[in-house]
Amino acid sequence: MSRIPLISGNWKMNLNHFEAIQLVQKLSYELRNHDYDRVEVSVHPPFTNIRSIQTVIDADRMKFRLGAQNCHAETSGAFTGDISPAMLQKLDVDLVIVGHSERRALSGETNELVAAKARSVFAHGMTPIVCVGETIEQRESGEAEVIVEGQVRGSLAALSKDQLSEVVIAYEPVWAIGTGQTASTDDAQAMCSHIRSVVADIHRPAETKVRIQYGGSVNVANARELMAMEDIDGALVGGASLEAASFARIVSFQEV
Ligand code: PGA
């Protein structure tokens, strides 16, 4: 089964809305029509930039999928400072990152909360990108597979068979995020293959359709090799997505 790769730019807490507009315009200029034939590209700006980016994508008919970096699990209520999935849906967002390791580590997000967010994202007609990944201590003690398997099972809990085919999983070893240190292609492939077998165990044949991205210091130098691996269906790119030329090159590697 051929899966269309998804390359996602996670801008994190970077760029004001003017800078964000410039970046998306540069990126659109760098990419050619045929770049989108075999790959989907999403951009995930901070919340305050989503409306601006939505307007630019719409007005210039850009082919990017619009993403967010997080959302609340509830549709509305007394949650000061939070953003509802319904608000994102109204802005044409169709992909929402949930359970990024920075949120798991800094905001204490648990697998249960991530699962509730993933279900809510689906309930609002969007697709979650569910992040999983082990810390360096867990890798060094040989627990990486067990930890990641637990995150996959916990964070995808109670998704339907169709949702399990539709969801995107991002395997991002915590020690590789923002460090310039990437997992070896073999290690990344082995973990993505393991994740696929866990999905198979939950609901066959969802594993044939589910897309698994690799993330963690993906850049122009390592993207081609990583994305050529059988079980890696694209990338979640942080730092290198803030530079239009680098991100465009990462996207175009996926064609070959
Ligand atoms: P990085 O971030 O590419 O800067 O390592 C990836 C991510 O956190 O999604």
py3Dmol code that shows the C-alpha trace and the ligand (Angstrom):
import py3Dmol

protein = """\
ATOM      1  CA  MET A   1       0.000   0.000   0.000  1.00  0.00           C
ATOM      2  CA  SER A   2       1.499   3.329  -0.968  1.00  0.00           C
ATOM      3  CA  ARG A   3       1.132   6.068   1.582  1.00  0.00           C
ATOM      4  CA  ILE A   4       1.405   9.717   0.614  1.00  0.00           C
ATOM      5  CA  PRO A   5       4.206  11.218   2.697  1.00  0.00           C
ATOM      6  CA  LEU A   6       3.406  14.179   4.911  1.00  0.00           C
ATOM      7  CA  ILE A   7       6.074  16.767   5.618  1.00  0.00           C
ATOM      8  CA  SER A   8       5.073  19.097   8.418  1.00  0.00           C
ATOM      9  CA  GLY A   9       6.725  22.296   9.563  1.00  0.00           C
ATOM     10  CA  ASN A  10       6.359  22.793  13.315  1.00  0.00           C
ATOM     11  CA  TRP A  11       7.223  26.456  13.820  1.00  0.00           C
ATOM     12  CA  LYS A  12       6.917  26.178  17.631  1.00  0.00           C
ATOM     13  CA  MET A  13       6.891  29.538  19.451  1.00  0.00           C
ATOM     14  CA  ASN A  14       8.605  31.415  16.647  1.00  0.00           C
ATOM     15  CA  LEU A  15       7.632  34.231  14.269  1.00  0.00           C
ATOM     16  CA  ASN A  16       5.070  36.994  14.675  1.00  0.00           C
ATOM     17  CA  HIS A  17       2.268  37.096  12.134  1.00  0.00           C
ATOM     18  CA  PHE A  18       4.146  39.359   9.710  1.00  0.00           C
ATOM     19  CA  GLU A  19       7.177  37.055   9.743  1.00  0.00           C
ATOM     20  CA  ALA A  20       4.913  34.030   9.414  1.00  0.00           C
ATOM     21  CA  ILE A  21       3.280  35.460   6.276  1.00  0.00           C
ATOM     22  CA  GLN A  22       6.709  36.088   4.778  1.00  0.00           C
ATOM     23  CA  LEU A  23       7.818  32.540   5.505  1.00  0.00           C
ATOM     24  CA  VAL A  24       4.788  30.918   3.939  1.00  0.00           C
ATOM     25  CA  GLN A  25       5.078  33.145   0.868  1.00  0.00           C
ATOM     26  CA  LYS A  26       8.771  32.301   0.458  1.00  0.00           C
ATOM     27  CA  LEU A  27       8.022  28.630   0.883  1.00  0.00           C
ATOM     28  CA  SER A  28       5.299  28.733  -1.724  1.00  0.00           C
ATOM     29  CA  TYR A  29       7.709  30.477  -4.094  1.00  0.00           C
ATOM     30  CA  GLU A  30      10.385  27.823  -3.532  1.00  0.00           C
ATOM     31  CA  LEU A  31       8.101  24.882  -4.261  1.00  0.00           C
ATOM     32  CA  ARG A  32       6.934  23.802  -7.708  1.00  0.00           C
ATOM     33  CA  ASN A  33       3.550  22.363  -8.590  1.00  0.00           C
ATOM     34  CA  HIS A  34       4.989  18.907  -9.079  1.00  0.00           C
ATOM     35  CA  ASP A  35       6.397  19.000  -5.537  1.00  0.00           C
ATOM     36  CA  TYR A  36       2.857  18.542  -4.261  1.00  0.00           C
ATOM     37  CA  ASP A  37       2.084  15.604  -6.539  1.00  0.00           C
ATOM     38  CA  ARG A  38       3.635  12.997  -4.289  1.00  0.00           C
ATOM     39  CA  VAL A  39       3.771  14.696  -0.947  1.00  0.00           C
ATOM     40  CA  GLU A  40       1.512  16.662   1.365  1.00  0.00           C
ATOM     41  CA  VAL A  41       2.994  19.681   3.091  1.00  0.00           C
ATOM     42  CA  SER A  42       1.620  21.230   6.261  1.00  0.00           C
ATOM     43  CA  VAL A  43       2.608  24.310   8.209  1.00  0.00           C
ATOM     44  CA  HIS A  44       1.934  24.670  11.938  1.00  0.00           C
ATOM     45  CA  PRO A  45       2.209  28.299  12.999  1.00  0.00           C
ATOM     46  CA  PRO A  46       1.588  29.574  16.543  1.00  0.00           C
ATOM     47  CA  PHE A  47      -2.099  30.248  17.280  1.00  0.00           C
ATOM     48  CA  THR A  48      -1.802  34.008  16.826  1.00  0.00           C
ATOM     49  CA  ASN A  49      -0.643  33.525  13.225  1.00  0.00           C
ATOM     50  CA  ILE A  50      -3.174  30.979  12.067  1.00  0.00           C
ATOM     51  CA  ARG A  51      -5.765  33.480  10.849  1.00  0.00           C
ATOM     52  CA  SER A  52      -3.138  35.395   8.841  1.00  0.00           C
ATOM     53  CA  ILE A  53      -1.732  32.241   7.287  1.00  0.00           C
ATOM     54  CA  GLN A  54      -5.203  30.921   6.509  1.00  0.00           C
ATOM     55  CA  THR A  55      -5.986  34.127   4.610  1.00  0.00           C
ATOM     56  CA  VAL A  56      -2.757  33.975   2.607  1.00  0.00           C
ATOM     57  CA  ILE A  57      -3.172  30.270   1.763  1.00  0.00           C
ATOM     58  CA  ASP A  58      -6.733  30.908   0.670  1.00  0.00           C
ATOM     59  CA  ALA A  59      -6.089  34.108  -1.330  1.00  0.00           C
ATOM     60  CA  ASP A  60      -3.056  32.736  -3.169  1.00  0.00           C
ATOM     61  CA  ARG A  61      -4.453  29.215  -3.505  1.00  0.00           C
ATOM     62  CA  MET A  62      -1.405  27.719  -1.873  1.00  0.00           C
ATOM     63  CA  LYS A  63      -1.400  23.962  -1.526  1.00  0.00           C
ATOM     64  CA  PHE A  64      -0.324  23.772   2.080  1.00  0.00           C
ATOM     65  CA  ARG A  65      -2.413  22.031   4.678  1.00  0.00           C
ATOM     66  CA  LEU A  66      -2.898  24.325   7.629  1.00  0.00           C
ATOM     67  CA  GLY A  67      -1.947  22.929  11.002  1.00  0.00           C
ATOM     68  CA  ALA A  68      -1.886  23.869  14.664  1.00  0.00           C
ATOM     69  CA  GLN A  69       0.573  22.808  17.362  1.00  0.00           C
ATOM     70  CA  ASN A  70      -1.874  21.923  20.118  1.00  0.00           C
ATOM     71  CA  CYS A  71      -5.480  22.378  21.240  1.00  0.00           C
ATOM     72  CA  HIS A  72      -7.705  21.733  24.244  1.00  0.00           C
ATOM     73  CA  ALA A  73      -9.703  18.510  24.411  1.00  0.00           C
ATOM     74  CA  GLU A  74     -12.971  20.318  25.186  1.00  0.00           C
ATOM     75  CA  THR A  75     -15.022  22.289  22.671  1.00  0.00           C
ATOM     76  CA  SER A  76     -15.650  25.279  24.947  1.00  0.00           C
ATOM     77  CA  GLY A  77     -15.719  26.262  28.595  1.00  0.00           C
ATOM     78  CA  ALA A  78     -13.866  27.891  31.445  1.00  0.00           C
ATOM     79  CA  PHE A  79     -10.337  27.131  30.260  1.00  0.00           C
ATOM     80  CA  THR A  80      -8.563  30.460  30.432  1.00  0.00           C
ATOM     81  CA  GLY A  81      -5.864  30.823  27.832  1.00  0.00           C
ATOM     82  CA  ASP A  82      -6.725  27.652  25.932  1.00  0.00           C
ATOM     83  CA  ILE A  83      -7.809  27.155  22.325  1.00  0.00           C
ATOM     84  CA  SER A  84     -10.689  24.907  21.322  1.00  0.00           C
ATOM     85  CA  PRO A  85     -10.569  22.481  18.395  1.00  0.00           C
ATOM     86  CA  ALA A  86     -13.819  24.071  17.177  1.00  0.00           C
ATOM     87  CA  MET A  87     -12.003  27.408  16.852  1.00  0.00           C
ATOM     88  CA  LEU A  88      -9.267  25.779  14.802  1.00  0.00           C
ATOM     89  CA  GLN A  89     -11.737  23.983  12.580  1.00  0.00           C
ATOM     90  CA  LYS A  90     -13.433  27.314  11.841  1.00  0.00           C
ATOM     91  CA  LEU A  91     -10.079  28.634  10.605  1.00  0.00           C
ATOM     92  CA  ASP A  92      -9.696  25.770   8.104  1.00  0.00           C
ATOM     93  CA  VAL A  93      -7.083  24.029  10.199  1.00  0.00           C
ATOM     94  CA  ASP A  94      -7.070  20.352   9.329  1.00  0.00           C
ATOM     95  CA  LEU A  95      -4.072  18.905  11.163  1.00  0.00           C
ATOM     96  CA  VAL A  96      -3.356  19.369  14.855  1.00  0.00           C
ATOM     97  CA  ILE A  97      -0.179  18.198  16.584  1.00  0.00           C
ATOM     98  CA  VAL A  98      -1.029  16.629  19.946  1.00  0.00           C
ATOM     99  CA  GLY A  99       1.277  15.303  22.640  1.00  0.00           C
ATOM    100  CA  HIS A 100       4.465  16.910  21.388  1.00  0.00           C
ATOM    101  CA  SER A 101       7.284  15.961  23.758  1.00  0.00           C
ATOM    102  CA  GLU A 102       7.720  19.607  24.751  1.00  0.00           C
ATOM    103  CA  ARG A 103       4.115  19.629  25.949  1.00  0.00           C
ATOM    104  CA  ARG A 104       4.473  16.236  27.619  1.00  0.00           C
ATOM    105  CA  ALA A 105       7.604  17.453  29.445  1.00  0.00           C
ATOM    106  CA  LEU A 106       6.781  21.118  30.109  1.00  0.00           C
ATOM    107  CA  SER A 107       3.006  21.008  30.510  1.00  0.00           C
ATOM    108  CA  GLY A 108       2.703  17.539  32.024  1.00  0.00           C
ATOM    109  CA  GLU A 109       0.557  16.078  29.251  1.00  0.00           C
ATOM    110  CA  THR A 110      -0.199  12.412  29.844  1.00  0.00           C
ATOM    111  CA  ASN A 111      -1.124   9.709  27.343  1.00  0.00           C
ATOM    112  CA  GLU A 112      -4.735   9.962  28.604  1.00  0.00           C
ATOM    113  CA  LEU A 113      -4.882  13.672  27.893  1.00  0.00           C
ATOM    114  CA  VAL A 114      -3.229  13.230  24.501  1.00  0.00           C
ATOM    115  CA  ALA A 115      -5.790  10.540  23.635  1.00  0.00           C
ATOM    116  CA  ALA A 116      -8.649  12.847  24.653  1.00  0.00           C
ATOM    117  CA  LYS A 117      -7.208  15.581  22.450  1.00  0.00           C
ATOM    118  CA  ALA A 118      -6.774  13.193  19.516  1.00  0.00           C
ATOM    119  CA  ARG A 119     -10.404  12.064  19.786  1.00  0.00           C
ATOM    120  CA  SER A 120     -11.583  15.648  20.011  1.00  0.00           C
ATOM    121  CA  VAL A 121      -9.551  16.685  16.968  1.00  0.00           C
ATOM    122  CA  PHE A 122     -11.225  13.897  14.983  1.00  0.00           C
ATOM    123  CA  ALA A 123     -14.639  14.824  16.378  1.00  0.00           C
ATOM    124  CA  HIS A 124     -14.114  18.294  14.919  1.00  0.00           C
ATOM    125  CA  GLY A 125     -13.328  16.977  11.457  1.00  0.00           C
ATOM    126  CA  MET A 126      -9.555  17.424  11.649  1.00  0.00           C
ATOM    127  CA  THR A 127      -6.659  14.950  11.850  1.00  0.00           C
ATOM    128  CA  PRO A 128      -4.295  14.666  14.824  1.00  0.00           C
ATOM    129  CA  ILE A 129      -0.543  14.222  14.505  1.00  0.00           C
ATOM    130  CA  VAL A 130       0.174  12.264  17.673  1.00  0.00           C
ATOM    131  CA  CYS A 131       3.764  12.544  18.895  1.00  0.00           C
ATOM    132  CA  VAL A 132       5.639   9.798  20.714  1.00  0.00           C
ATOM    133  CA  GLY A 133       9.293   9.251  21.546  1.00  0.00           C
ATOM    134  CA  GLU A 134      11.690   8.094  24.254  1.00  0.00           C
ATOM    135  CA  THR A 135      14.190  10.089  26.311  1.00  0.00           C
ATOM    136  CA  ILE A 136      17.917   9.410  26.174  1.00  0.00           C
ATOM    137  CA  GLU A 137      17.803   7.627  29.558  1.00  0.00           C
ATOM    138  CA  GLN A 138      15.073   5.335  28.279  1.00  0.00           C
ATOM    139  CA  ARG A 139      17.034   4.553  25.123  1.00  0.00           C
ATOM    140  CA  GLU A 140      20.233   3.882  27.013  1.00  0.00           C
ATOM    141  CA  SER A 141      18.495   1.544  29.421  1.00  0.00           C
ATOM    142  CA  GLY A 142      17.014  -0.428  26.526  1.00  0.00           C
ATOM    143  CA  GLU A 143      13.433   0.610  27.262  1.00  0.00           C
ATOM    144  CA  ALA A 144      12.778   2.714  24.164  1.00  0.00           C
ATOM    145  CA  GLU A 145      10.487   0.223  22.398  1.00  0.00           C
ATOM    146  CA  VAL A 146       8.416  -0.465  25.503  1.00  0.00           C
ATOM    147  CA  ILE A 147       8.024   3.234  26.293  1.00  0.00           C
ATOM    148  CA  VAL A 148       7.058   4.165  22.749  1.00  0.00           C
ATOM    149  CA  GLU A 149       4.656   1.243  22.502  1.00  0.00           C
ATOM    150  CA  GLY A 150       2.987   2.394  25.734  1.00  0.00           C
ATOM    151  CA  GLN A 151       2.684   5.925  24.354  1.00  0.00           C
ATOM    152  CA  VAL A 152       1.192   4.659  21.089  1.00  0.00           C
ATOM    153  CA  ARG A 153      -1.367   2.449  22.832  1.00  0.00           C
ATOM    154  CA  GLY A 154      -2.215   5.099  25.436  1.00  0.00           C
ATOM    155  CA  SER A 155      -2.362   8.082  23.096  1.00  0.00           C
ATOM    156  CA  LEU A 156      -4.462   6.309  20.467  1.00  0.00           C
ATOM    157  CA  ALA A 157      -6.836   4.747  22.974  1.00  0.00           C
ATOM    158  CA  ALA A 158     -10.458   4.478  21.863  1.00  0.00           C
ATOM    159  CA  LEU A 159      -9.875   5.633  18.299  1.00  0.00           C
ATOM    160  CA  SER A 160     -12.048   3.816  15.773  1.00  0.00           C
ATOM    161  CA  LYS A 161     -10.556   1.593  13.109  1.00  0.00           C
ATOM    162  CA  ASP A 162     -11.055   4.329  10.498  1.00  0.00           C
ATOM    163  CA  GLN A 163      -9.487   6.938  12.736  1.00  0.00           C
ATOM    164  CA  LEU A 164      -6.540   4.667  13.332  1.00  0.00           C
ATOM    165  CA  SER A 165      -5.941   4.502   9.590  1.00  0.00           C
ATOM    166  CA  GLU A 166      -6.299   8.254   9.280  1.00  0.00           C
ATOM    167  CA  VAL A 167      -4.204   9.402  12.244  1.00  0.00           C
ATOM    168  CA  VAL A 168      -0.611  10.538  11.751  1.00  0.00           C
ATOM    169  CA  ILE A 169       1.966   9.353  14.293  1.00  0.00           C
ATOM    170  CA  ALA A 170       5.193  11.306  14.686  1.00  0.00           C
ATOM    171  CA  TYR A 171       8.063   9.331  16.153  1.00  0.00           C
ATOM    172  CA  GLU A 172      10.335  11.921  17.715  1.00  0.00           C
ATOM    173  CA  PRO A 173      13.067  10.687  20.054  1.00  0.00           C
ATOM    174  CA  VAL A 174      13.226  13.406  22.711  1.00  0.00           C
ATOM    175  CA  TRP A 175      17.035  13.457  22.646  1.00  0.00           C
ATOM    176  CA  ALA A 176      17.003  14.261  18.925  1.00  0.00           C
ATOM    177  CA  ILE A 177      14.662  17.253  19.101  1.00  0.00           C
ATOM    178  CA  GLY A 178      16.432  20.548  18.587  1.00  0.00           C
ATOM    179  CA  THR A 179      19.817  19.026  19.412  1.00  0.00           C
ATOM    180  CA  GLY A 180      21.251  18.461  15.943  1.00  0.00           C
ATOM    181  CA  GLN A 181      21.513  14.796  16.901  1.00  0.00           C
ATOM    182  CA  THR A 182      19.408  12.544  14.698  1.00  0.00           C
ATOM    183  CA  ALA A 183      18.463   8.930  15.202  1.00  0.00           C
ATOM    184  CA  SER A 184      20.358   6.705  12.783  1.00  0.00           C
ATOM    185  CA  THR A 185      18.246   5.744   9.801  1.00  0.00           C
ATOM    186  CA  ASP A 186      18.251   2.142  11.005  1.00  0.00           C
ATOM    187  CA  ASP A 187      17.109   3.050  14.512  1.00  0.00           C
ATOM    188  CA  ALA A 188      14.436   5.401  13.163  1.00  0.00           C
ATOM    189  CA  GLN A 189      13.216   2.749  10.724  1.00  0.00           C
ATOM    190  CA  ALA A 190      13.220   0.049  13.419  1.00  0.00           C
ATOM    191  CA  MET A 191      11.093   2.147  15.774  1.00  0.00           C
ATOM    192  CA  CYS A 192       8.676   3.228  13.027  1.00  0.00           C
ATOM    193  CA  SER A 193       8.296  -0.412  12.008  1.00  0.00           C
ATOM    194  CA  HIS A 194       7.627  -1.326  15.636  1.00  0.00           C
ATOM    195  CA  ILE A 195       4.989   1.425  15.869  1.00  0.00           C
ATOM    196  CA  ARG A 196       3.334   0.056  12.729  1.00  0.00           C
ATOM    197  CA  SER A 197       3.203  -3.422  14.248  1.00  0.00           C
ATOM    198  CA  VAL A 198       1.603  -1.986  17.395  1.00  0.00           C
ATOM    199  CA  VAL A 199      -1.064  -0.313  15.229  1.00  0.00           C
ATOM    200  CA  ALA A 200      -1.602  -3.669  13.487  1.00  0.00           C
ATOM    201  CA  ASP A 201      -2.101  -5.260  16.866  1.00  0.00           C
ATOM    202  CA  ILE A 202      -4.732  -2.667  17.813  1.00  0.00           C
ATOM    203  CA  HIS A 203      -6.745  -2.780  14.563  1.00  0.00           C
ATOM    204  CA  ARG A 204      -5.656  -4.604  11.465  1.00  0.00           C
ATOM    205  CA  PRO A 205      -5.365  -3.421   8.649  1.00  0.00           C
ATOM    206  CA  ALA A 206      -4.994   0.187   9.885  1.00  0.00           C
ATOM    207  CA  GLU A 207      -1.209  -0.280   9.871  1.00  0.00           C
ATOM    208  CA  THR A 208      -1.154  -0.318   6.076  1.00  0.00           C
ATOM    209  CA  LYS A 209      -2.596   3.202   5.912  1.00  0.00           C
ATOM    210  CA  VAL A 210      -1.393   4.956   9.056  1.00  0.00           C
ATOM    211  CA  ARG A 211       1.333   7.473   8.335  1.00  0.00           C
ATOM    212  CA  ILE A 212       4.361   7.563  10.599  1.00  0.00           C
ATOM    213  CA  GLN A 213       6.595  10.606  10.458  1.00  0.00           C
ATOM    214  CA  TYR A 214      10.103  10.835  11.862  1.00  0.00           C
ATOM    215  CA  GLY A 215      11.041  14.004  13.740  1.00  0.00           C
ATOM    216  CA  GLY A 216      14.134  15.206  15.574  1.00  0.00           C
ATOM    217  CA  SER A 217      16.737  17.410  13.893  1.00  0.00           C
ATOM    218  CA  VAL A 218      15.579  16.583  10.378  1.00  0.00           C
ATOM    219  CA  ASN A 219      17.559  18.782   8.014  1.00  0.00           C
ATOM    220  CA  VAL A 220      18.700  19.038   4.408  1.00  0.00           C
ATOM    221  CA  ALA A 221      21.625  16.697   5.062  1.00  0.00           C
ATOM    222  CA  ASN A 222      19.707  13.779   6.590  1.00  0.00           C
ATOM    223  CA  ALA A 223      16.144  14.050   5.264  1.00  0.00           C
ATOM    224  CA  ARG A 224      16.584  12.097   2.053  1.00  0.00           C
ATOM    225  CA  GLU A 225      18.020   9.033   3.722  1.00  0.00           C
ATOM    226  CA  LEU A 226      15.484   9.026   6.567  1.00  0.00           C
ATOM    227  CA  MET A 227      12.488   9.420   4.315  1.00  0.00           C
ATOM    228  CA  ALA A 228      13.646   6.647   2.006  1.00  0.00           C
ATOM    229  CA  MET A 229      13.059   4.127   4.793  1.00  0.00           C
ATOM    230  CA  GLU A 230      10.146   1.781   4.311  1.00  0.00           C
ATOM    231  CA  ASP A 231       8.175   2.699   7.422  1.00  0.00           C
ATOM    232  CA  ILE A 232       8.902   6.432   7.482  1.00  0.00           C
ATOM    233  CA  ASP A 233       6.149   8.372   5.738  1.00  0.00           C
ATOM    234  CA  GLY A 234       7.430  11.900   6.013  1.00  0.00           C
ATOM    235  CA  ALA A 235       8.851  14.189   8.638  1.00  0.00           C
ATOM    236  CA  LEU A 236       7.917  16.560  11.418  1.00  0.00           C
ATOM    237  CA  VAL A 237      10.445  19.338  11.064  1.00  0.00           C
ATOM    238  CA  GLY A 238      11.140  22.005  13.677  1.00  0.00           C
ATOM    239  CA  GLY A 239      14.204  24.220  13.245  1.00  0.00           C
ATOM    240  CA  ALA A 240      14.728  23.541   9.542  1.00  0.00           C
ATOM    241  CA  SER A 241      11.116  24.488   8.757  1.00  0.00           C
ATOM    242  CA  LEU A 242      11.794  28.098   9.757  1.00  0.00           C
ATOM    243  CA  GLU A 243      14.004  28.567   6.733  1.00  0.00           C
ATOM    244  CA  ALA A 244      12.047  28.415   3.463  1.00  0.00           C
ATOM    245  CA  ALA A 245      14.872  27.113   1.269  1.00  0.00           C
ATOM    246  CA  SER A 246      15.775  24.278   3.673  1.00  0.00           C
ATOM    247  CA  PHE A 247      12.203  23.205   4.201  1.00  0.00           C
ATOM    248  CA  ALA A 248      11.535  23.282   0.443  1.00  0.00           C
ATOM    249  CA  ARG A 249      14.537  21.044  -0.151  1.00  0.00           C
ATOM    250  CA  ILE A 250      13.347  18.585   2.469  1.00  0.00           C
ATOM    251  CA  VAL A 251       9.949  18.505   0.741  1.00  0.00           C
ATOM    252  CA  SER A 252      11.428  17.960  -2.694  1.00  0.00           C
ATOM    253  CA  PHE A 253      13.630  15.056  -1.497  1.00  0.00           C
ATOM    254  CA  GLN A 254      10.489  13.082  -0.952  1.00  0.00           C
ATOM    255  CA  GLU A 255       9.866  12.918  -4.674  1.00  0.00           C
ATOM    256  CA  VAL A 256      12.769  10.707  -5.563  1.00  0.00           C
TER     257      VAL A 256
END
"""
ligand_1 = """\
9
PGA
P 13.616 19.881 15.410
O 12.142 19.776 16.048
O 13.464 19.542 13.940
O 14.027 21.312 15.624
O 14.470 18.909 16.112
C 11.278 18.740 15.692
C 10.036 18.814 16.514
O 10.110 19.134 17.715
O 8.924 18.558 16.016
"""
view = py3Dmol.view(width=600, height=400)
view.addModel(protein, "pdb")
view.setStyle({"model": 0}, {"cartoon": {"style": "trace"}})
view.addModel(ligand_1, "xyz")
view.setStyle({"model": 1}, {"stick": {}})
view.zoomTo()
view.show()
